[in-house]
Amino acid sequence: MDVRALRYFTEVVRQQSFTRAAQKLFVTQPTISKMLRQLEEELGCTLILRDGRRLHLTDSGQAVYQRGLMILQEFHQLEAEIGDINQLKTGELRLGIPPMVGMQIAGSISAFRRRYPGVQLKISEFGGLTVQQAVLAGSLDIALTALPVDAELPLNTLPLMRHPLCVLLPRHAEWLSRSHIALPELAEHPLLIFNEEFSLNRQLMQAFQRLGITPDIAVRSGQWDFLAAMVQAEMGLAVLPEPICQRLDKQSLLWLPLESELTWNLGLIWREGHYLSRSAQAWIACCREYWPGDAPRLSV
């Protein structure tokens, strides 16, 4: 059923005139008559009877008129809601982030909320590999994760920031004179690392594999603060991004640069070849503004 036909029909009933309805709707009278005939043919019944200059609704016409008013009201509401979504007065953004990037992303989230207060922001915290699968499955619109992702995955990426990796150590005299630690030396100590759902775990293990080294993994965890506590308890050494280390207690812990080509690269990912909501597009634009020196211009 054509919504225009309902609009023309209800206006004819309101105006009690095809001519006045045509003037109100800025169309010709033959156009309204044609649409009304098509509506009657589609429904298989007569809707309006003419009695001189008066128009009378049949029983079917009365039912279509009452229902038509409700349908048009709902359609107008839908148009208004779509307009609000397009103007980002409302909407929803399902964003995934790894647990340890909260401080890095807080500023951009605050900027997004100030700019689009009507958009509901739903944040899910998972490891990098888990948020990748959630984006691919469509349960998240977009996610911040460690890059690079698997090149075979149908994901678009937008690099945002890059940080060095550090080795977290207990503050002992043997480490205080050191300026850095290389991967081969790191493998000589019990290692505390993130669990398998974190991209950083995969990158680190691949780096050891390229060197032909099998590290001694003492603890795996999804919580950076737990790994730091284990280092403080002298359970082993941990590899953490520098921004995370900067938040730790300098009186009991020490961190040294990891001598390696590895870095902690963070960026946005979203499904390639799928619809990207207006809210997600606005989030990408907001991140580009927040990290103008790091985020290249990519088409979405």
GUPALUM-502991 format. One line per field, with one value per residue (C-alpha): residue number from 1; residue in three letters; x, z, y. Coordinates in nm, 4 decimals. Layout:
<nodes>
num	(NUM  ...)
residu	(ALA  ...)
east	(X  ...)
up	(Z  ...)
north	(Y  ...)
</nodes>
This chain:
<nodes>
num	(1  2  3  4  5  6  7  8  9  10  11  12  13  14  15  16  17  18  19  20  21  22  23  24  25  26  27  28  29  30  31  32  33  34  35  36  37  38  39  40  41  42  43  44  45  46  47  48  49  50  51  52  53  54  55  56  57  58  59  60  61  62  63  64  65  66  67  68  69  70  71  72  73  74  75  76  77  78  79  80  81  82  83  84  85  86  87  88  89  90  91  92  93  94  95  96  97  98  99  100  101  102  103  104  105  106  107  108  109  110  111  112  113  114  115  116  117  118  119  120  121  122  123  124  125  126  127  128  129  130  131  132  133  134  135  136  137  138  139  140  141  142  143  144  145  146  147  148  149  150  151  152  153  154  155  156  157  158  159  160  161  162  163  164  165  166  167  168  169  170  171  172  173  174  175  176  177  178  179  180  181  182  183  184  185  186  187  188  189  190  191  192  193  194  195  196  197  198  199  200  201  202  203  204  205  206  207  208  209  210  211  212  213  214  215  216  217  218  219  220  221  222  223  224  225  226  227  228  229  230  231  232  233  234  235  236  237  238  239  240  241  242  243  244  245  246  247  248  249  250  251  252  253  254  255  256  257  258  259  260  261  262  263  264  265  266  267  268  269  270  271  272  273  274  275  276  277  278  279  280  281  282  283  284  285  286  287  288  289  290  291  292  293  294  295  296  297  298  299  300)
residu	(MET  ASP  VAL  ARG  ALA  LEU  ARG  TYR  PHE  THR  GLU  VAL  VAL  ARG  GLN  GLN  SER  PHE  THR  ARG  ALA  ALA  GLN  LYS  LEU  PHE  VAL  THR  GLN  PRO  THR  ILE  SER  LYS  MET  LEU  ARG  GLN  LEU  GLU  GLU  GLU  LEU  GLY  CYS  THR  LEU  ILE  LEU  ARG  ASP  GLY  ARG  ARG  LEU  HIS  LEU  THR  ASP  SER  GLY  GLN  ALA  VAL  TYR  GLN  ARG  GLY  LEU  MET  ILE  LEU  GLN  GLU  PHE  HIS  GLN  LEU  GLU  ALA  GLU  ILE  GLY  ASP  ILE  ASN  GLN  LEU  LYS  THR  GLY  GLU  LEU  ARG  LEU  GLY  ILE  PRO  PRO  MET  VAL  GLY  MET  GLN  ILE  ALA  GLY  SER  ILE  SER  ALA  PHE  ARG  ARG  ARG  TYR  PRO  GLY  VAL  GLN  LEU  LYS  ILE  SER  GLU  PHE  GLY  GLY  LEU  THR  VAL  GLN  GLN  ALA  VAL  LEU  ALA  GLY  SER  LEU  ASP  ILE  ALA  LEU  THR  ALA  LEU  PRO  VAL  ASP  ALA  GLU  LEU  PRO  LEU  ASN  THR  LEU  PRO  LEU  MET  ARG  HIS  PRO  LEU  CYS  VAL  LEU  LEU  PRO  ARG  HIS  ALA  GLU  TRP  LEU  SER  ARG  SER  HIS  ILE  ALA  LEU  PRO  GLU  LEU  ALA  GLU  HIS  PRO  LEU  LEU  ILE  PHE  ASN  GLU  GLU  PHE  SER  LEU  ASN  ARG  GLN  LEU  MET  GLN  ALA  PHE  GLN  ARG  LEU  GLY  ILE  THR  PRO  ASP  ILE  ALA  VAL  ARG  SER  GLY  GLN  TRP  ASP  PHE  LEU  ALA  ALA  MET  VAL  GLN  ALA  GLU  MET  GLY  LEU  ALA  VAL  LEU  PRO  GLU  PRO  ILE  CYS  GLN  ARG  LEU  ASP  LYS  GLN  SER  LEU  LEU  TRP  LEU  PRO  LEU  GLU  SER  GLU  LEU  THR  TRP  ASN  LEU  GLY  LEU  ILE  TRP  ARG  GLU  GLY  HIS  TYR  LEU  SER  ARG  SER  ALA  GLN  ALA  TRP  ILE  ALA  CYS  CYS  ARG  GLU  TYR  TRP  PRO  GLY  ASP  ALA  PRO  ARG  LEU  SER  VAL)
east	(0.0000  0.1348  0.1545  0.0786  -0.2558  -0.3480  -0.2346  -0.4454  -0.7484  -0.7453  -0.7000  -1.0008  -1.2083  -1.0828  -1.1488  -1.4673  -1.3442  -1.1057  -1.0283  -0.9425  -0.7393  -0.5409  -0.4690  -0.3654  -0.1288  0.0022  -0.0975  -0.3572  -0.7102  -0.6721  -0.3682  -0.5733  -0.8612  -0.6198  -0.4528  -0.7893  -0.9088  -0.5849  -0.6368  -0.9938  -0.8791  -0.6027  -0.8419  -1.1245  -1.3903  -1.5458  -1.4253  -1.6115  -1.9594  -2.0519  -2.3882  -2.3894  -2.1158  -2.1072  -1.8723  -1.9785  -1.7565  -1.8647  -1.8142  -1.4880  -1.3947  -1.4528  -1.2246  -0.9533  -0.9803  -0.9404  -0.6605  -0.5016  -0.4782  -0.2893  -0.0609  0.0214  0.0874  0.3289  0.4899  0.5389  0.6923  0.9225  1.0278  1.1022  1.3037  1.5029  1.5670  1.6924  1.9191  2.0581  2.1237  2.2643  2.0109  1.9502  2.0935  2.3163  2.6855  2.8049  3.1758  3.4230  3.7502  4.0190  4.0265  4.3637  4.2837  4.0318  4.2625  4.3722  4.0166  3.8493  3.9188  3.7673  3.4637  3.4096  3.4394  3.1899  2.9384  2.9608  2.9026  2.6272  2.4548  2.1519  2.3494  2.3472  2.6983  2.7225  3.0789  3.1901  3.5310  3.6985  4.0423  4.1482  4.0754  3.7339  3.6296  3.7397  3.5011  3.2225  3.2647  3.2647  2.9513  2.7742  2.7244  2.9525  2.9428  3.3075  3.5962  3.9297  4.1924  4.5612  4.6803  4.7562  4.4641  4.4738  4.4921  4.2483  3.9699  3.7109  3.7832  3.8533  4.1149  4.2023  4.5305  4.5036  4.8024  5.1318  5.3152  5.6380  5.6368  5.8167  5.9375  5.7943  6.0346  6.0602  6.2684  6.5884  6.9458  7.0280  6.7862  6.8409  7.1500  6.9912  6.8586  6.6619  6.5953  6.5958  6.3671  6.6356  6.7168  6.3480  6.3015  6.5530  6.3048  5.9544  5.7182  5.3825  5.1719  4.8184  4.6055  4.5366  4.2418  4.4744  4.6469  4.9567  4.9970  4.9949  5.2438  5.4823  5.4680  5.5234  5.8301  5.9741  5.8954  6.0830  6.3889  6.3515  6.2956  6.0507  5.9740  5.8908  5.5283  5.4569  5.1181  4.8573  4.5902  4.3457  4.4098  4.7108  4.6904  4.7063  5.0173  5.1734  5.0913  5.2574  5.5720  5.5730  5.5410  5.8504  5.6670  5.8347  5.8587  5.5772  5.5544  5.3129  5.2514  5.4276  5.1028  5.0002  5.3380  5.3159  5.0159  5.2010  5.3811  5.7333  5.8420  5.8096  5.8197  6.0548  5.9961  6.2540  6.2062  6.1732  6.4407  6.2271  6.0429  5.7186  5.4999  5.1502  4.9477  4.5855  4.3195  3.9556  3.8142  3.4752  3.3261  3.4289  3.1474  2.8705  2.6458  2.8122  2.5674  2.5660  2.6746  2.9735  3.0691  3.0524  3.2731  3.5351  3.5283  3.5608  3.8633  4.0281  3.9913  4.1172  4.4296  4.4875  4.8566  4.8050  4.4749  4.4988  4.2031  4.0214  3.6905  3.4106)
up	(0.0000  -0.1010  0.1937  -0.0456  -0.1281  0.2418  0.2780  -0.0220  0.0961  0.4521  0.3282  0.0926  0.3903  0.6065  0.3373  0.2106  -0.1334  -0.3944  -0.5086  -0.1656  -0.0872  -0.4077  -0.3154  0.0365  -0.0915  -0.3874  -0.6431  -0.9189  -0.8643  -1.1269  -0.9338  -0.6161  -0.8018  -0.9640  -0.6325  -0.4640  -0.7414  -0.7061  -0.3291  -0.3738  -0.6324  -0.4033  -0.1094  -0.3236  -0.1874  -0.2310  0.0203  -0.0714  -0.2118  -0.3733  -0.2969  -0.4876  -0.3339  -0.0219  0.0286  0.2428  0.3764  0.3368  0.6312  0.4685  0.4060  0.7732  0.8792  0.6322  0.7405  1.1114  1.0545  0.7971  1.0477  1.2876  1.0117  0.8955  1.2521  1.2965  0.9630  1.0624  1.3898  1.1953  0.9698  1.2772  1.4396  1.1211  1.1025  1.4622  1.3876  1.0747  1.2738  1.5625  1.8088  1.9048  1.8277  1.9768  1.9496  2.0537  2.1194  2.2238  2.4023  2.5695  2.9491  2.9582  2.7117  2.9264  3.0076  2.6442  2.5134  2.7964  2.6405  2.3038  2.4704  2.6702  2.3537  2.1721  2.4577  2.4683  2.0949  2.0720  2.4130  2.2654  2.1377  2.3827  2.4243  2.5121  2.5954  2.6214  2.7605  2.6113  2.4984  2.1499  1.9779  2.1438  2.0297  1.6765  1.6751  1.8237  1.5452  1.2807  1.4342  1.4320  1.8092  1.8191  1.5719  1.6104  1.8452  1.9609  1.9576  1.9101  1.5512  1.3180  1.2828  1.0694  0.7079  0.5996  0.8234  0.6482  0.8711  0.8015  1.0292  1.1334  1.3285  1.6093  1.8446  1.9004  2.2297  2.3162  2.5214  2.8527  3.0762  3.4260  3.7024  4.0808  4.1939  4.2706  4.2507  3.9649  3.7355  3.8408  3.6235  3.3129  3.0230  2.8354  2.8097  2.4931  2.4202  2.4598  2.8119  2.8926  2.8096  3.0810  3.3501  3.4389  3.2234  3.3222  3.0133  2.9006  2.8127  2.4616  2.3881  2.3850  2.0636  2.2624  2.3729  2.0130  1.8990  2.1832  2.1293  1.7560  1.8286  2.0513  1.7816  1.5175  1.7445  1.8076  2.1788  2.4077  2.7032  3.0532  3.0991  3.4703  3.4711  3.2137  3.3013  3.1443  3.4088  3.3847  3.7532  3.8526  3.6371  3.8055  4.1480  4.0508  3.9449  4.2778  4.4475  4.2489  4.0529  3.7299  3.4717  3.2636  2.9312  2.9379  2.7230  2.8511  2.9318  3.1643  3.3356  3.3947  3.6194  3.8498  4.1804  4.1044  4.4605  4.4270  4.0513  3.7677  3.3932  3.1184  2.7408  2.5603  2.2913  2.0078  1.6972  1.8857  1.9733  2.1152  1.8200  1.8834  1.6249  1.5302  1.3477  1.1815  0.9348  0.5758  0.3228  0.5837  0.6773  0.9247  1.1427  1.1598  1.5224  1.4288  1.1481  1.3942  1.6380  1.3664  1.2795  1.6476  1.6872  1.3790  1.5327  1.8711  1.7230  1.4123  1.3869  1.3972  1.2260  0.8431  0.6262  0.5291  0.3534  0.5540)
north	(0.0000  0.3398  0.5792  0.8644  0.7046  0.7004  1.0603  1.1704  0.9725  1.1075  1.4639  1.4283  1.3149  1.6028  1.8653  1.7012  1.8000  1.6609  2.0159  2.1524  1.8375  1.8847  2.2451  2.1464  1.8764  2.0798  1.8159  1.8060  1.6801  1.4029  1.2777  1.2421  1.0729  0.8256  0.7389  0.6902  0.4543  0.2530  0.2308  0.1070  -0.1495  -0.2707  -0.3098  -0.4444  -0.2102  0.1332  0.3897  0.7097  0.7746  1.1075  1.2691  1.5926  1.7987  1.5844  1.2915  0.9966  0.7218  0.3624  0.1253  0.0159  0.3787  0.4609  0.1735  0.2751  0.6385  0.5633  0.3131  0.5414  0.8257  0.5993  0.4688  0.8210  0.9312  0.6405  0.7206  1.0855  0.9670  0.7361  1.0234  1.2366  0.9581  0.8990  1.2721  1.2703  0.9738  1.1387  1.4550  1.2430  1.3795  1.0184  0.6767  0.4112  0.3269  -0.0190  0.0253  -0.2434  -0.1688  -0.3836  -0.3368  -0.1599  0.1200  0.3047  0.5960  0.6319  0.6486  0.8455  1.1861  1.0982  0.9401  1.2591  1.4706  1.2452  1.2660  1.6458  1.6677  1.4039  1.3848  1.2085  0.9091  0.6213  0.4821  0.1124  0.0087  -0.3543  -0.4478  -0.7555  -0.8607  -0.7561  -1.0883  -1.1105  -0.7619  -0.8527  -1.1481  -0.9355  -0.6782  -0.9515  -1.1051  -0.7686  -0.7512  -0.4455  -0.1567  -0.0663  -0.1389  -0.0060  -0.2779  -0.3478  -0.3445  -0.5079  -0.7468  -1.0592  -0.9388  -1.2111  -1.0793  -0.8562  -0.5573  -0.1925  -0.0381  0.3153  0.3525  0.6063  0.5896  0.4109  0.3486  0.1637  -0.1548  -0.1791  -0.4603  -0.4290  -0.5355  -0.5259  -0.2307  -0.4192  -0.2932  -0.5339  -0.3518  0.0099  0.0561  -0.0916  0.1179  -0.1517  -0.5261  -0.7379  -1.0317  -1.3041  -1.1833  -1.1506  -1.5196  -1.6118  -1.5048  -1.6255  -1.4227  -1.2754  -1.2013  -1.1319  -1.4319  -1.5580  -1.3272  -1.0245  -0.9187  -0.8194  -1.1815  -1.3014  -1.0370  -1.1171  -1.4925  -1.4484  -1.2340  -1.5093  -1.7661  -1.5660  -1.5725  -1.9459  -1.8831  -2.0620  -1.8322  -1.9535  -1.8426  -1.8237  -1.6477  -1.5470  -1.2931  -1.0527  -0.7844  -0.5542  -0.4586  -0.8258  -0.8744  -0.5705  -0.7127  -1.0418  -0.8544  -0.6726  -1.0123  -1.1203  -1.3876  -1.2803  -1.0012  -0.8546  -0.6734  -0.3810  -0.0725  0.2379  0.4309  0.1471  0.1457  0.5201  0.4573  0.2172  0.2752  0.3993  0.3307  -0.0470  -0.1103  -0.0262  -0.0356  -0.0392  -0.0127  -0.3454  -0.3602  -0.4891  -0.3795  -0.4429  -0.1458  -0.1109  0.0167  0.1008  0.1675  0.1304  -0.1696  -0.2161  -0.4626  -0.4218  -0.3975  -0.3595  -0.0687  0.1653  0.3547  0.7336  0.7093  0.4916  0.7295  1.0190  0.8253  0.7722  1.1433  1.2342  1.0047  1.1546  1.4991  1.3823  1.2186  1.4322  1.3448  0.9689  0.8967  0.8944  0.9805  0.6629  0.6233  0.4661)
</nodes>
